[in-house]
Amino acid sequence: MEMRNIYVGMAAVVCAAGSLLYVPEVSAGDVSNASLACYVDTRAYDQLTSDYCASGWRPGDPNPTTAHFEVIGLTPGSYSFTWNSSCGTGAWCNKSITKDTSKGVPVTLSVLIRDNATGRTKTVSATAEYIDMWR
């Protein structure tokens, strides 16, 4: 009888130790619906739009201001992000943008999204413009 109790006790210890070592499986996401959205930060209500965004400058608005870019449309999962600019490794990036007083150059960013579970990738881009509405 004592030997049976020892086996039962050992089995309980092994099960408990095994549960401490459990590592959840990395969930696969889906990059197919991902896009890069942006907005130009002004006094107006700012809302992300995919692929292209613009805002109009008027006297009293900041100049320069910030163009905010963000990856949207990803399903839950584990992803990595490689930007074409110095943006870090997250799913968003802020860049300075100045009103186009002389046919200025818009800010265009792209980012390579990698699903860490499957290795699938997708590159998305967006362009932001800050247009001088006062001229």
C-alpha positions as CSV (number, residue, x, y, z in Angstrom):
1,M,0.0,0.0,0.0
2,E,2.8,2.4,0.8
3,M,4.5,1.8,-2.6
4,R,1.2,2.7,-4.4
5,N,1.0,6.0,-2.5
6,I,4.6,6.8,-3.5
7,Y,3.8,6.2,-7.2
8,V,0.6,8.4,-6.9
9,G,2.6,11.1,-5.2
10,M,5.4,11.0,-7.8
11,A,2.8,11.1,-10.6
12,A,1.3,14.2,-9.0
13,V,4.7,15.9,-8.8
14,V,5.5,15.1,-12.4
15,C,2.2,16.5,-13.6
16,A,2.6,19.7,-11.6
17,A,6.2,20.2,-12.9
18,G,5.0,19.5,-16.4
19,S,2.3,22.2,-16.1
20,L,5.0,24.7,-15.0
21,L,7.0,24.0,-18.1
22,Y,4.1,24.5,-20.5
23,V,4.8,27.1,-23.2
24,P,1.8,28.2,-25.2
25,E,2.0,27.8,-28.9
26,V,2.6,31.0,-30.8
27,S,-0.5,31.9,-32.6
28,A,-0.4,32.6,-36.3
29,G,-1.8,35.8,-37.5
30,D,-2.9,36.9,-41.0
31,V,-1.1,39.7,-42.9
32,S,-3.4,39.6,-45.9
33,N,-5.7,42.4,-44.7
34,A,-3.0,44.6,-43.3
35,S,-2.6,48.2,-44.5
36,L,-0.7,51.3,-43.5
37,A,-3.0,54.1,-42.3
38,C,-2.1,57.6,-41.4
39,Y,-3.3,61.1,-40.3
40,V,-1.7,64.5,-40.1
41,D,-2.1,65.9,-36.6
42,T,-4.0,69.2,-36.5
43,R,-6.6,70.9,-34.4
44,A,-9.3,69.1,-36.4
45,Y,-10.5,65.6,-35.5
46,D,-7.9,63.2,-36.8
47,Q,-8.9,59.8,-38.1
48,L,-6.7,57.1,-39.6
49,T,-7.2,56.4,-43.3
50,S,-5.5,53.7,-45.3
51,D,-2.8,54.4,-47.9
52,Y,-3.2,58.2,-48.0
53,C,-4.0,61.0,-45.7
54,A,-3.9,64.8,-45.9
55,S,-4.7,67.8,-43.8
56,G,-5.0,71.5,-44.7
57,W,-2.9,74.1,-42.9
58,R,-4.5,77.4,-41.9
59,P,-3.0,80.2,-39.8
60,G,-2.8,79.1,-36.2
61,D,-2.3,75.5,-37.1
62,P,1.1,74.0,-36.1
63,N,3.9,74.0,-38.6
64,P,5.6,71.6,-38.7
65,T,3.3,69.0,-37.2
66,T,3.3,65.2,-36.9
67,A,2.3,62.6,-39.5
68,H,1.2,59.5,-37.6
69,F,1.5,56.1,-39.5
70,E,0.0,52.9,-38.1
71,V,-0.4,49.3,-39.3
72,I,-4.1,48.3,-39.2
73,G,-6.1,45.2,-40.2
74,L,-3.9,42.6,-38.5
75,T,-5.5,39.6,-36.7
76,P,-4.2,38.6,-33.3
77,G,-0.8,37.0,-33.5
78,S,2.9,37.7,-33.2
79,Y,4.4,40.2,-35.8
80,S,7.6,42.0,-36.4
81,F,7.8,45.3,-38.3
82,T,10.7,46.6,-40.5
83,W,10.2,50.3,-41.5
84,N,12.0,52.0,-44.5
85,S,12.8,54.8,-42.1
86,S,14.1,55.2,-38.5
87,C,10.9,54.2,-36.8
88,G,11.7,51.5,-34.3
89,T,10.2,48.1,-34.3
90,G,6.5,48.8,-33.4
91,A,3.4,48.9,-35.5
92,W,3.3,52.7,-35.6
93,C,5.7,55.6,-36.5
94,N,5.5,59.4,-36.2
95,K,7.3,61.7,-38.6
96,S,7.6,65.5,-38.8
97,I,5.7,67.1,-41.7
98,T,5.8,70.7,-42.9
99,K,3.1,72.5,-44.9
100,D,3.8,72.6,-48.6
101,T,4.6,76.2,-49.2
102,S,6.4,75.5,-52.5
103,K,5.0,72.2,-53.8
104,G,6.5,70.4,-50.8
105,V,7.3,66.8,-50.7
106,P,4.8,64.5,-49.0
107,V,6.0,62.0,-46.4
108,T,5.7,58.4,-47.7
109,L,6.6,55.4,-45.4
110,S,6.5,51.7,-46.0
111,V,6.8,48.8,-43.6
112,L,7.5,45.1,-44.0
113,I,5.2,43.1,-41.7
114,R,6.3,39.6,-40.8
115,D,4.0,37.0,-39.2
116,N,6.5,35.4,-36.7
117,A,4.6,32.1,-36.6
118,T,4.3,31.4,-40.3
119,G,7.0,33.6,-41.8
120,R,4.5,35.2,-44.2
121,T,5.3,38.8,-45.1
122,K,3.5,41.8,-46.6
123,T,4.8,45.3,-47.4
124,V,2.4,48.2,-47.1
125,S,2.9,51.9,-47.6
126,A,1.1,55.2,-47.0
127,T,1.6,58.9,-48.0
128,A,0.8,61.9,-45.8
129,E,0.4,65.5,-47.1
130,Y,0.1,68.8,-45.2
131,I,-1.4,71.2,-47.7
132,D,-1.3,75.0,-47.4
133,M,-4.9,76.0,-47.6
134,W,-4.3,79.7,-47.0
135,R,-2.6,80.5,-50.3
